[in-house]
Amino acid sequence: MADNYLERHREDYEQRKARYLARKKHLSPEIRARIAARERGMDNKNEGSEE
């Protein structure tokens, strides 16, 4: 039962990710730059928390 649960959630995640990437592809360059900056900022915050 647990394996099926994890597999189903993984499939849902992959579908949501595909929809997000498809929408992101059609955004204007300004908005894409803003999203990229936000993602880089999150990566930097995660690196600092490991200390």
HTML snippet that shows the backbone in 3Dmol.js (N, CA, C, O; Angstrom):
<script src="https://3Dmol.org/build/3Dmol-min.js"></script>
<div id="view" style="width:600px;height:400px;position:relative"></div>
<script>
const pdb = `
ATOM      1  N   MET A   1       0.815  -1.189   0.000  1.00  0.00           N
ATOM      2  CA  MET A   1       0.000   0.000   0.000  1.00  0.00           C
ATOM      3  C   MET A   1       0.865   1.262   0.000  1.00  0.00           C
ATOM      4  O   MET A   1       0.562   2.220  -0.711  1.00  0.00           O
ATOM      5  N   ALA A   2       1.920   1.267   0.779  1.00  0.00           N
ATOM      6  CA  ALA A   2       2.776   2.445   0.860  1.00  0.00           C
ATOM      7  C   ALA A   2       3.460   2.715  -0.483  1.00  0.00           C
ATOM      8  O   ALA A   2       3.605   3.871  -0.883  1.00  0.00           O
ATOM      9  N   ASP A   3       3.876   1.668  -1.170  1.00  0.00           N
ATOM     10  CA  ASP A   3       4.533   1.853  -2.458  1.00  0.00           C
ATOM     11  C   ASP A   3       3.597   2.515  -3.458  1.00  0.00           C
ATOM     12  O   ASP A   3       4.001   3.414  -4.196  1.00  0.00           O
ATOM     13  N   ASN A   4       2.352   2.072  -3.480  1.00  0.00           N
ATOM     14  CA  ASN A   4       1.378   2.659  -4.381  1.00  0.00           C
ATOM     15  C   ASN A   4       1.150   4.127  -4.049  1.00  0.00           C
ATOM     16  O   ASN A   4       1.026   4.955  -4.951  1.00  0.00           O
ATOM     17  N   TYR A   5       1.095   4.452  -2.775  1.00  0.00           N
ATOM     18  CA  TYR A   5       0.922   5.829  -2.321  1.00  0.00           C
ATOM     19  C   TYR A   5       2.061   6.704  -2.822  1.00  0.00           C
ATOM     20  O   TYR A   5       1.830   7.784  -3.366  1.00  0.00           O
ATOM     21  N   LEU A   6       3.286   6.238  -2.637  1.00  0.00           N
ATOM     22  CA  LEU A   6       4.443   7.011  -3.068  1.00  0.00           C
ATOM     23  C   LEU A   6       4.490   7.156  -4.587  1.00  0.00           C
ATOM     24  O   LEU A   6       4.810   8.228  -5.100  1.00  0.00           O
ATOM     25  N   GLU A   7       4.175   6.091  -5.298  1.00  0.00           N
ATOM     26  CA  GLU A   7       4.177   6.148  -6.757  1.00  0.00           C
ATOM     27  C   GLU A   7       3.138   7.137  -7.273  1.00  0.00           C
ATOM     28  O   GLU A   7       3.410   7.900  -8.200  1.00  0.00           O
ATOM     29  N   ARG A   8       1.951   7.125  -6.674  1.00  0.00           N
ATOM     30  CA  ARG A   8       0.889   8.033  -7.102  1.00  0.00           C
ATOM     31  C   ARG A   8       1.286   9.492  -6.853  1.00  0.00           C
ATOM     32  O   ARG A   8       1.059  10.357  -7.699  1.00  0.00           O
ATOM     33  N   HIS A   9       1.872   9.751  -5.699  1.00  0.00           N
ATOM     34  CA  HIS A   9       2.285  11.113  -5.402  1.00  0.00           C
ATOM     35  C   HIS A   9       3.426  11.559  -6.294  1.00  0.00           C
ATOM     36  O   HIS A   9       3.507  12.731  -6.662  1.00  0.00           O
ATOM     37  N   ARG A  10       4.297  10.647  -6.640  1.00  0.00           N
ATOM     38  CA  ARG A  10       5.393  10.979  -7.560  1.00  0.00           C
ATOM     39  C   ARG A  10       4.827  11.334  -8.936  1.00  0.00           C
ATOM     40  O   ARG A  10       5.277  12.292  -9.564  1.00  0.00           O
ATOM     41  N   GLU A  11       3.847  10.568  -9.402  1.00  0.00           N
ATOM     42  CA  GLU A  11       3.215  10.848 -10.694  1.00  0.00           C
ATOM     43  C   GLU A  11       2.519  12.206 -10.670  1.00  0.00           C
ATOM     44  O   GLU A  11       2.618  12.969 -11.630  1.00  0.00           O
ATOM     45  N   ASP A  12       1.811  12.514  -9.572  1.00  0.00           N
ATOM     46  CA  ASP A  12       1.152  13.820  -9.443  1.00  0.00           C
ATOM     47  C   ASP A  12       2.182  14.944  -9.488  1.00  0.00           C
ATOM     48  O   ASP A  12       1.976  15.964 -10.145  1.00  0.00           O
ATOM     49  N   TYR A  13       3.296  14.744  -8.780  1.00  0.00           N
ATOM     50  CA  TYR A  13       4.363  15.735  -8.772  1.00  0.00           C
ATOM     51  C   TYR A  13       4.921  15.955 -10.182  1.00  0.00           C
ATOM     52  O   TYR A  13       5.111  17.096 -10.603  1.00  0.00           O
ATOM     53  N   GLU A  14       5.177  14.886 -10.896  1.00  0.00           N
ATOM     54  CA  GLU A  14       5.725  15.001 -12.250  1.00  0.00           C
ATOM     55  C   GLU A  14       4.747  15.734 -13.173  1.00  0.00           C
ATOM     56  O   GLU A  14       5.178  16.519 -14.018  1.00  0.00           O
ATOM     57  N   GLN A  15       3.453  15.495 -13.030  1.00  0.00           N
ATOM     58  CA  GLN A  15       2.455  16.187 -13.848  1.00  0.00           C
ATOM     59  C   GLN A  15       2.414  17.677 -13.524  1.00  0.00           C
ATOM     60  O   GLN A  15       2.354  18.511 -14.427  1.00  0.00           O
ATOM     61  N   ARG A  16       2.447  18.009 -12.228  1.00  0.00           N
ATOM     62  CA  ARG A  16       2.451  19.425 -11.836  1.00  0.00           C
ATOM     63  C   ARG A  16       3.709  20.121 -12.339  1.00  0.00           C
ATOM     64  O   ARG A  16       3.655  21.260 -12.802  1.00  0.00           O
ATOM     65  N   LYS A  17       4.834  19.432 -12.246  1.00  0.00           N
ATOM     66  CA  LYS A  17       6.102  19.993 -12.702  1.00  0.00           C
ATOM     67  C   LYS A  17       6.068  20.253 -14.210  1.00  0.00           C
ATOM     68  O   LYS A  17       6.543  21.291 -14.672  1.00  0.00           O
ATOM     69  N   ALA A  18       5.509  19.317 -14.973  1.00  0.00           N
ATOM     70  CA  ALA A  18       5.416  19.470 -16.425  1.00  0.00           C
ATOM     71  C   ALA A  18       4.536  20.667 -16.785  1.00  0.00           C
ATOM     72  O   ALA A  18       4.867  21.434 -17.690  1.00  0.00           O
ATOM     73  N   ARG A  19       3.404  20.827 -16.070  1.00  0.00           N
ATOM     74  CA  ARG A  19       2.533  21.980 -16.333  1.00  0.00           C
ATOM     75  C   ARG A  19       3.249  23.281 -16.001  1.00  0.00           C
ATOM     76  O   ARG A  19       3.147  24.253 -16.749  1.00  0.00           O
ATOM     77  N   TYR A  20       3.976  23.310 -14.880  1.00  0.00           N
ATOM     78  CA  TYR A  20       4.711  24.505 -14.480  1.00  0.00           C
ATOM     79  C   TYR A  20       5.763  24.872 -15.528  1.00  0.00           C
ATOM     80  O   TYR A  20       5.878  26.035 -15.913  1.00  0.00           O
ATOM     81  N   LEU A  21       6.520  23.895 -15.984  1.00  0.00           N
ATOM     82  CA  LEU A  21       7.572  24.169 -16.971  1.00  0.00           C
ATOM     83  C   LEU A  21       6.980  24.614 -18.308  1.00  0.00           C
ATOM     84  O   LEU A  21       7.556  25.460 -18.991  1.00  0.00           O
ATOM     85  N   ALA A  22       5.841  24.053 -18.678  1.00  0.00           N
ATOM     86  CA  ALA A  22       5.200  24.460 -19.927  1.00  0.00           C
ATOM     87  C   ALA A  22       4.739  25.914 -19.843  1.00  0.00           C
ATOM     88  O   ALA A  22       4.902  26.676 -20.796  1.00  0.00           O
ATOM     89  N   ARG A  23       4.163  26.296 -18.701  1.00  0.00           N
ATOM     90  CA  ARG A  23       3.733  27.695 -18.526  1.00  0.00           C
ATOM     91  C   ARG A  23       4.921  28.628 -18.454  1.00  0.00           C
ATOM     92  O   ARG A  23       4.886  29.725 -19.012  1.00  0.00           O
ATOM     93  N   LYS A  24       5.975  28.205 -17.772  1.00  0.00           N
ATOM     94  CA  LYS A  24       7.166  29.028 -17.608  1.00  0.00           C
ATOM     95  C   LYS A  24       7.819  29.325 -18.955  1.00  0.00           C
ATOM     96  O   LYS A  24       8.411  30.386 -19.150  1.00  0.00           O
ATOM     97  N   LYS A  25       7.704  28.377 -19.877  1.00  0.00           N
ATOM     98  CA  LYS A  25       8.316  28.531 -21.195  1.00  0.00           C
ATOM     99  C   LYS A  25       7.701  29.698 -21.970  1.00  0.00           C
ATOM    100  O   LYS A  25       8.373  30.300 -22.808  1.00  0.00           O
ATOM    101  N   HIS A  26       6.431  30.026 -21.702  1.00  0.00           N
ATOM    102  CA  HIS A  26       5.723  31.055 -22.456  1.00  0.00           C
ATOM    103  C   HIS A  26       5.704  32.417 -21.765  1.00  0.00           C
ATOM    104  O   HIS A  26       4.991  33.318 -22.207  1.00  0.00           O
ATOM    105  N   LEU A  27       6.468  32.581 -20.697  1.00  0.00           N
ATOM    106  CA  LEU A  27       6.487  33.852 -19.984  1.00  0.00           C
ATOM    107  C   LEU A  27       7.397  34.855 -20.672  1.00  0.00           C
ATOM    108  O   LEU A  27       8.279  34.487 -21.448  1.00  0.00           O
ATOM    109  N   SER A  28       7.169  36.130 -20.377  1.00  0.00           N
ATOM    110  CA  SER A  28       8.012  37.174 -20.944  1.00  0.00           C
ATOM    111  C   SER A  28       9.409  37.100 -20.318  1.00  0.00           C
ATOM    112  O   SER A  28       9.567  36.555 -19.225  1.00  0.00           O
ATOM    113  N   PRO A  29      10.414  37.638 -20.997  1.00  0.00           N
ATOM    114  CA  PRO A  29      11.784  37.578 -20.476  1.00  0.00           C
ATOM    115  C   PRO A  29      11.941  38.253 -19.108  1.00  0.00           C
ATOM    116  O   PRO A  29      12.733  37.800 -18.282  1.00  0.00           O
ATOM    117  N   GLU A  30      11.185  39.340 -18.865  1.00  0.00           N
ATOM    118  CA  GLU A  30      11.297  40.031 -17.574  1.00  0.00           C
ATOM    119  C   GLU A  30      10.824  39.124 -16.437  1.00  0.00           C
ATOM    120  O   GLU A  30      11.462  39.045 -15.387  1.00  0.00           O
ATOM    121  N   ILE A  31       9.711  38.450 -16.657  1.00  0.00           N
ATOM    122  CA  ILE A  31       9.175  37.592 -15.609  1.00  0.00           C
ATOM    123  C   ILE A  31      10.074  36.369 -15.426  1.00  0.00           C
ATOM    124  O   ILE A  31      10.277  35.907 -14.303  1.00  0.00           O
ATOM    125  N   ARG A  32      10.607  35.852 -16.518  1.00  0.00           N
ATOM    126  CA  ARG A  32      11.532  34.716 -16.415  1.00  0.00           C
ATOM    127  C   ARG A  32      12.747  35.088 -15.582  1.00  0.00           C
ATOM    128  O   ARG A  32      13.207  34.296 -14.759  1.00  0.00           O
ATOM    129  N   ALA A  33      13.271  36.302 -15.794  1.00  0.00           N
ATOM    130  CA  ALA A  33      14.439  36.747 -15.035  1.00  0.00           C
ATOM    131  C   ALA A  33      14.103  36.848 -13.552  1.00  0.00           C
ATOM    132  O   ALA A  33      14.917  36.491 -12.701  1.00  0.00           O
ATOM    133  N   ARG A  34      12.896  37.339 -13.242  1.00  0.00           N
ATOM    134  CA  ARG A  34      12.473  37.452 -11.846  1.00  0.00           C
ATOM    135  C   ARG A  34      12.372  36.078 -11.188  1.00  0.00           C
ATOM    136  O   ARG A  34      12.793  35.900 -10.045  1.00  0.00           O
ATOM    137  N   ILE A  35      11.817  35.115 -11.908  1.00  0.00           N
ATOM    138  CA  ILE A  35      11.684  33.759 -11.367  1.00  0.00           C
ATOM    139  C   ILE A  35      13.065  33.146 -11.153  1.00  0.00           C
ATOM    140  O   ILE A  35      13.307  32.501 -10.133  1.00  0.00           O
ATOM    141  N   ALA A  36      13.965  33.345 -12.105  1.00  0.00           N
ATOM    142  CA  ALA A  36      15.310  32.783 -11.985  1.00  0.00           C
ATOM    143  C   ALA A  36      16.033  33.394 -10.788  1.00  0.00           C
ATOM    144  O   ALA A  36      16.730  32.690 -10.058  1.00  0.00           O
ATOM    145  N   ALA A  37      15.872  34.703 -10.585  1.00  0.00           N
ATOM    146  CA  ALA A  37      16.513  35.356  -9.445  1.00  0.00           C
ATOM    147  C   ALA A  37      15.958  34.819  -8.136  1.00  0.00           C
ATOM    148  O   ALA A  37      16.707  34.615  -7.181  1.00  0.00           O
ATOM    149  N   ARG A  38      14.650  34.586  -8.083  1.00  0.00           N
ATOM    150  CA  ARG A  38      14.028  34.052  -6.876  1.00  0.00           C
ATOM    151  C   ARG A  38      14.542  32.644  -6.604  1.00  0.00           C
ATOM    152  O   ARG A  38      14.823  32.297  -5.456  1.00  0.00           O
ATOM    153  N   GLU A  39      14.668  31.827  -7.654  1.00  0.00           N
ATOM    154  CA  GLU A  39      15.157  30.458  -7.473  1.00  0.00           C
ATOM    155  C   GLU A  39      16.608  30.458  -7.008  1.00  0.00           C
ATOM    156  O   GLU A  39      16.988  29.650  -6.161  1.00  0.00           O
ATOM    157  N   ARG A  40      17.420  31.360  -7.555  1.00  0.00           N
ATOM    158  CA  ARG A  40      18.813  31.459  -7.099  1.00  0.00           C
ATOM    159  C   ARG A  40      18.870  31.896  -5.640  1.00  0.00           C
ATOM    160  O   ARG A  40      19.709  31.417  -4.877  1.00  0.00           O
ATOM    161  N   GLY A  41      17.982  32.801  -5.254  1.00  0.00           N
ATOM    162  CA  GLY A  41      17.934  33.257  -3.867  1.00  0.00           C
ATOM    163  C   GLY A  41      17.586  32.139  -2.918  1.00  0.00           C
ATOM    164  O   GLY A  41      18.134  32.065  -1.818  1.00  0.00           O
ATOM    165  N   MET A  42      16.683  31.266  -3.326  1.00  0.00           N
ATOM    166  CA  MET A  42      16.312  30.121  -2.486  1.00  0.00           C
ATOM    167  C   MET A  42      17.483  29.164  -2.356  1.00  0.00           C
ATOM    168  O   MET A  42      17.699  28.588  -1.289  1.00  0.00           O
ATOM    169  N   ASP A  43      18.242  28.988  -3.433  1.00  0.00           N
ATOM    170  CA  ASP A  43      19.400  28.100  -3.374  1.00  0.00           C
ATOM    171  C   ASP A  43      20.434  28.648  -2.397  1.00  0.00           C
ATOM    172  O   ASP A  43      21.036  27.886  -1.640  1.00  0.00           O
ATOM    173  N   ASN A  44      20.643  29.956  -2.407  1.00  0.00           N
ATOM    174  CA  ASN A  44      21.613  30.558  -1.500  1.00  0.00           C
ATOM    175  C   ASN A  44      21.170  30.421  -0.050  1.00  0.00           C
ATOM    176  O   ASN A  44      22.007  30.192   0.823  1.00  0.00           O
ATOM    177  N   LYS A  45      19.892  30.554   0.227  1.00  0.00           N
ATOM    178  CA  LYS A  45      19.393  30.407   1.593  1.00  0.00           C
ATOM    179  C   LYS A  45      19.595  28.986   2.075  1.00  0.00           C
ATOM    180  O   LYS A  45      19.949  28.773   3.235  1.00  0.00           O
ATOM    181  N   ASN A  46      19.377  28.011   1.209  1.00  0.00           N
ATOM    182  CA  ASN A  46      19.541  26.614   1.600  1.00  0.00           C
ATOM    183  C   ASN A  46      20.989  26.279   1.903  1.00  0.00           C
ATOM    184  O   ASN A  46      21.266  25.486   2.803  1.00  0.00           O
ATOM    185  N   GLU A  47      21.908  26.866   1.171  1.00  0.00           N
ATOM    186  CA  GLU A  47      23.321  26.597   1.398  1.00  0.00           C
ATOM    187  C   GLU A  47      23.768  27.118   2.741  1.00  0.00           C
ATOM    188  O   GLU A  47      24.574  26.470   3.409  1.00  0.00           O
ATOM    189  N   GLY A  48      23.273  28.267   3.160  1.00  0.00           N
ATOM    190  CA  GLY A  48      23.674  28.854   4.430  1.00  0.00           C
ATOM    191  C   GLY A  48      23.128  28.120   5.627  1.00  0.00           C
ATOM    192  O   GLY A  48      23.717  28.195   6.706  1.00  0.00           O
ATOM    193  N   SER A  49      22.028  27.415   5.481  1.00  0.00           N
ATOM    194  CA  SER A  49      21.403  26.748   6.618  1.00  0.00           C
ATOM    195  C   SER A  49      22.111  25.444   7.000  1.00  0.00           C
ATOM    196  O   SER A  49      21.794  24.860   8.037  1.00  0.00           O
ATOM    197  N   GLU A  50      23.043  24.986   6.202  1.00  0.00           N
ATOM    198  CA  GLU A  50      23.718  23.726   6.488  1.00  0.00           C
ATOM    199  C   GLU A  50      24.800  23.873   7.536  1.00  0.00           C
ATOM    200  O   GLU A  50      25.295  22.867   8.043  1.00  0.00           O
ATOM    201  N   GLU A  51      25.181  25.078   7.876  1.00  0.00           N
ATOM    202  CA  GLU A  51      26.286  25.301   8.817  1.00  0.00           C
ATOM    203  C   GLU A  51      25.944  24.891  10.207  1.00  0.00           C
ATOM    204  O   GLU A  51      26.772  25.018  11.109  1.00  0.00           O
TER     205      GLU A  51
END
`;
const viewer = $3Dmol.createViewer("view");
viewer.addModel(pdb, "pdb");
viewer.setStyle({}, {cartoon: {color: "spectrum"}});
viewer.zoomTo();
viewer.render();
</script>
